Amino acid sequence: MSALEWYAHKSLGDGIFWIQERFYESGNRANIWLVRGSEQDVVIDTGLGLRSLPEYLYSSGLLQDGGAKEDAACRPLLAVATHVHFDHSGGLYQFDRVAVHHAEAEALARGDNFETVTWLSDSEVVRAPSPGWRARQFRVQAVQPTLILQDGDVINLGDRQLTVMHMPGHSRGSICLHDKDRKILFSGDVVYDGSLIDWLPYSRISDYVGTCERLIELVDRGLVEKVLPGHFNTFGAERLFRLASNYIAKAGICHKVSTFAMRSLASLALRVTNSRTSP
């Protein structure tokens, strides 16, 4: 299957494109965002990487300005991982320039498929990307990041800037990217319109509460009007406030006890699964 078949996209305007893997039918299917800049383009998360995402970006014309292939070829392209979980980081190996938060840089560099929580089944991939492909073959490949991110860093695209916000809780290196001028938040799995997951290895409820407090502050200060999340549909500031507030409200002792049990089971399952798929 070609990259043009595997991926699909739609434009949100203002140089932002929403890309998805068409034949990965799962709640884990991550949103991939392409943000065009005057001096640099950024891909936010890369999906599973079962087909070439860079090939798709070039073949579909997403990196061209009115057919100006020379400009597209010269403009740098940076892949940023909001975190290293498999559904977001699987395609990072396809890019020459890769950025990730320092808390997860080592896990990515050694291809740690326990920390990437690699968990993929044949039933979720409804059309095989290549003949004979099986989910048990899938692993997040080791990638040496070319840019290590910290809270407060700014990724300069020329005519727009994306500010890095370290927002742990879902994972220890989760980040959001904030376009302050346009009041857009690329939130990864920090927040999306669904049940927030805090029971994976390296999830931490106390960190997540602090992260949700920062999200609420963004809304209170009028700094976010639109959220482009790691999963599901986009939403606005009111919904962001409600999602963050609801998480804080439920993060009591009962939630912590049940989450501890779920994390223990998830960790055991991931260790067993990834030991079976190890080379």
C-alpha positions as CSV (number, residue, x, y, z in Angstrom):
1,M,0.0,0.0,0.0
2,S,1.3,3.4,-0.9
3,A,1.6,6.3,1.5
4,L,-1.0,8.2,-0.5
5,E,-3.5,5.4,0.3
6,W,-2.6,5.0,3.9
7,Y,-3.0,8.6,5.0
8,A,-5.7,11.2,4.5
9,H,-5.8,14.9,5.5
10,K,-7.9,18.0,5.6
11,S,-7.0,21.6,5.9
12,L,-8.1,23.6,8.9
13,G,-6.8,26.8,7.4
14,D,-4.0,29.2,8.4
15,G,-1.4,26.6,7.4
16,I,-2.7,23.8,9.7
17,F,-3.5,20.3,8.3
18,W,-5.1,17.4,10.2
19,I,-3.7,14.0,9.0
20,Q,-4.9,10.5,10.0
21,E,-4.0,6.9,9.2
22,R,-7.1,5.7,7.3
23,F,-6.8,2.0,8.0
24,Y,-5.9,2.1,11.7
25,E,-9.4,1.9,13.2
26,S,-8.9,2.2,16.9
27,G,-9.5,4.7,19.7
28,N,-5.7,4.8,19.8
29,R,-5.4,6.3,16.3
30,A,-3.6,9.6,16.9
31,N,-4.1,12.9,15.2
32,I,-1.1,14.1,13.2
33,W,-0.8,17.8,12.7
34,L,1.2,19.6,10.1
35,V,1.9,23.3,10.8
36,R,3.3,25.3,8.0
37,G,5.6,28.2,8.7
38,S,7.4,30.8,6.6
39,E,10.9,29.4,7.6
40,Q,10.1,26.0,9.0
41,D,7.4,23.4,8.9
42,V,6.5,21.2,11.9
43,V,4.8,17.8,12.1
44,I,3.3,17.2,15.6
45,D,3.2,13.5,16.2
46,T,3.7,10.9,13.5
47,G,1.3,8.0,14.1
48,L,2.4,4.4,13.8
49,G,4.8,4.9,10.9
50,L,3.6,1.9,8.9
51,R,3.9,3.9,5.7
52,S,6.2,6.8,5.0
53,L,4.7,10.0,6.4
54,P,7.4,12.3,4.7
55,E,6.5,10.7,1.4
56,Y,2.9,11.5,1.9
57,L,3.6,15.1,2.9
58,Y,5.6,15.6,-0.3
59,S,3.5,13.5,-2.7
60,S,0.2,15.1,-1.6
61,G,1.6,18.6,-2.1
62,L,1.2,19.6,1.5
63,L,4.7,21.0,1.7
64,Q,4.4,23.0,-1.5
65,D,3.5,26.6,-1.9
66,G,1.6,27.0,-5.1
67,G,3.8,24.4,-6.8
68,A,7.0,26.0,-5.6
69,K,8.8,22.7,-5.1
70,E,12.2,24.4,-4.6
71,D,10.8,26.3,-1.5
72,A,9.4,23.2,0.0
73,A,12.6,21.3,-0.5
74,C,14.7,24.0,1.2
75,R,12.3,24.7,4.2
76,P,13.3,22.6,7.2
77,L,10.9,20.0,8.5
78,L,10.9,19.1,12.2
79,A,8.9,16.2,13.7
80,V,7.9,16.9,17.3
81,A,6.6,14.1,19.6
82,T,4.1,15.3,22.2
83,H,5.2,12.1,24.0
84,V,6.7,8.8,23.0
85,H,3.7,6.5,23.2
86,F,3.6,4.2,20.2
87,D,0.6,5.7,18.5
88,H,2.3,9.1,18.4
89,S,6.0,8.1,17.9
90,G,6.0,5.2,15.6
91,G,6.9,7.3,12.6
92,L,9.6,9.4,14.1
93,Y,12.4,7.2,12.6
94,Q,11.3,8.5,9.2
95,F,12.4,12.1,9.9
96,D,15.9,13.6,9.9
97,R,15.0,16.1,12.6
98,V,13.2,14.9,15.7
99,A,12.3,16.8,18.9
100,V,11.1,15.3,22.2
101,H,11.0,16.4,25.8
102,H,14.1,15.5,27.8
103,A,12.2,13.3,30.2
104,E,11.5,10.8,27.4
105,A,14.5,11.3,25.2
106,E,16.5,8.3,26.5
107,A,13.5,6.0,26.2
108,L,13.1,7.0,22.5
109,A,16.9,6.7,21.9
110,R,17.0,3.1,23.1
111,G,13.6,2.1,21.6
112,D,12.1,1.2,24.9
113,N,8.8,-0.4,23.9
114,F,7.7,-0.6,27.5
115,E,7.7,3.1,28.0
116,T,6.2,3.6,24.5
117,V,3.4,1.3,25.8
118,T,3.4,-0.6,22.5
119,W,0.1,-2.5,22.2
120,L,-1.2,-3.2,18.7
121,S,-3.5,-5.9,17.4
122,D,-4.2,-7.2,13.9
123,S,-7.9,-6.3,14.2
124,E,-7.1,-2.6,14.6
125,V,-5.3,-2.5,11.3
126,V,-8.1,-3.2,8.8
127,R,-5.9,-3.2,5.7
128,A,-2.3,-4.5,5.9
129,P,0.2,-1.8,5.0
130,S,2.3,-4.5,3.2
131,P,1.9,-8.2,2.3
132,G,2.2,-10.5,5.3
133,W,2.3,-7.7,7.8
134,R,1.3,-8.7,11.4
135,A,0.8,-6.5,14.4
136,R,3.2,-8.6,16.5
137,Q,6.0,-7.4,14.2
138,F,5.4,-3.8,15.2
139,R,7.9,-1.9,17.4
140,V,8.7,1.7,17.9
141,Q,12.2,2.0,16.5
142,A,15.0,3.7,18.4
143,V,15.5,7.3,17.3
144,Q,18.2,9.7,18.5
145,P,16.5,13.1,19.0
146,T,18.2,16.0,17.3
147,L,16.4,18.5,19.6
148,I,15.7,18.0,23.3
149,L,12.9,20.1,24.6
150,Q,12.3,21.8,27.9
151,D,9.4,23.7,29.3
152,G,9.4,27.3,27.9
153,D,11.3,26.5,24.8
154,V,10.1,28.2,21.6
155,I,10.0,26.5,18.2
156,N,10.3,29.2,15.7
157,L,8.6,28.7,12.4
158,G,9.2,32.2,11.1
159,D,5.8,33.7,11.0
160,R,4.6,31.7,14.1
161,Q,6.0,30.4,17.3
162,L,5.1,27.3,19.2
163,T,5.9,27.4,23.0
164,V,6.7,24.1,24.7
165,M,4.7,23.4,27.9
166,H,5.8,20.4,29.9
167,M,2.6,18.9,31.1
168,P,3.3,15.5,32.8
169,G,0.7,13.1,34.1
170,H,-0.4,11.0,31.2
171,S,3.3,10.3,30.7
172,R,6.4,11.9,32.3
173,G,7.5,13.7,29.1
174,S,4.1,14.9,27.8
175,I,4.1,18.3,26.2
176,C,1.6,20.8,24.7
177,L,2.6,23.3,22.0
178,H,1.0,26.7,22.4
179,D,0.6,29.1,19.5
180,K,0.1,32.2,21.7
181,D,-0.6,34.6,18.9
182,R,-3.4,32.5,17.5
183,K,-4.5,31.1,20.9
184,I,-4.2,27.5,19.6
185,L,-3.1,24.6,21.9
186,F,-1.7,21.4,20.4
187,S,-2.4,19.2,23.4
188,G,-1.3,15.7,22.5
189,D,-2.7,13.3,25.1
190,V,-2.5,15.8,27.9
191,V,-6.1,16.5,27.2
192,Y,-8.6,15.4,24.6
193,D,-12.4,15.0,24.5
194,G,-12.6,11.7,26.2
195,S,-11.6,9.9,29.4
196,L,-8.0,11.0,30.3
197,I,-5.6,8.1,30.9
198,D,-3.5,8.1,34.0
199,W,-2.9,4.4,34.7
200,L,0.0,3.7,32.3
201,P,3.6,3.2,33.2
202,Y,5.1,6.6,34.2
203,S,1.6,8.2,34.5
204,R,1.2,10.1,37.8
205,I,-2.0,11.5,39.2
206,S,-0.4,14.3,41.2
207,D,1.4,15.5,38.1
208,Y,-1.8,15.4,36.1
209,V,-3.6,17.5,38.7
210,G,-0.9,20.2,38.4
211,T,-1.1,20.0,34.6
212,C,-4.9,20.4,34.7
213,E,-4.4,23.5,36.9
214,R,-2.1,25.0,34.2
215,L,-4.8,24.2,31.6
216,I,-7.4,26.0,33.6
217,E,-5.1,29.0,34.0
218,L,-4.7,29.2,30.2
219,V,-8.5,29.4,29.9
220,D,-8.9,31.9,32.7
221,R,-6.3,34.2,31.2
222,G,-7.9,33.9,27.8
223,L,-4.8,32.4,26.2
224,V,-6.5,29.4,24.5
225,E,-9.5,29.5,22.2
226,K,-9.0,26.2,20.2
227,V,-7.5,22.9,21.2
228,L,-6.1,20.5,18.6
229,P,-5.7,17.3,20.6
230,G,-3.9,14.0,20.1
231,H,-7.1,12.0,19.6
232,F,-10.7,12.6,18.5
233,N,-12.1,16.0,17.5
234,T,-11.0,19.6,18.2
235,F,-12.8,21.7,20.8
236,G,-12.8,25.1,22.5
237,A,-11.9,26.8,25.7
238,E,-15.1,26.0,27.5
239,R,-14.7,22.3,26.9
240,L,-11.0,22.5,27.9
241,F,-12.0,24.1,31.2
242,R,-14.6,21.4,31.9
243,L,-12.3,18.5,31.1
244,A,-9.5,19.8,33.3
245,S,-11.8,20.7,36.1
246,N,-13.5,17.3,36.0
247,Y,-10.2,15.5,36.3
248,I,-9.1,17.5,39.3
249,A,-12.5,16.8,41.0
250,K,-12.3,13.1,40.6
251,A,-8.6,12.7,41.6
252,G,-9.3,11.6,45.2
253,I,-8.2,8.6,47.2
254,C,-10.6,6.1,45.5
255,H,-9.4,7.1,42.1
256,K,-5.8,6.7,43.2
257,V,-6.4,3.2,44.5
258,S,-8.2,2.0,41.4
259,T,-5.6,3.6,39.2
260,F,-2.8,1.9,41.0
261,A,-4.4,-1.5,40.4
262,M,-4.9,-0.7,36.7
263,R,-1.4,0.5,36.3
264,S,0.0,-2.7,37.8
265,L,-2.0,-4.8,35.4
266,A,-1.1,-2.6,32.4
267,S,2.6,-2.8,33.3
268,L,2.5,-6.5,33.6
269,A,0.7,-6.9,30.3
270,L,3.1,-4.6,28.5
271,R,6.2,-6.4,29.9
272,V,4.9,-9.7,28.7
273,T,3.8,-8.4,25.3
274,N,7.0,-6.6,24.6
275,S,9.2,-9.5,25.8
276,R,7.5,-11.7,23.2
277,T,8.1,-9.2,20.4
278,S,11.7,-8.4,21.3
279,P,14.3,-9.4,18.6
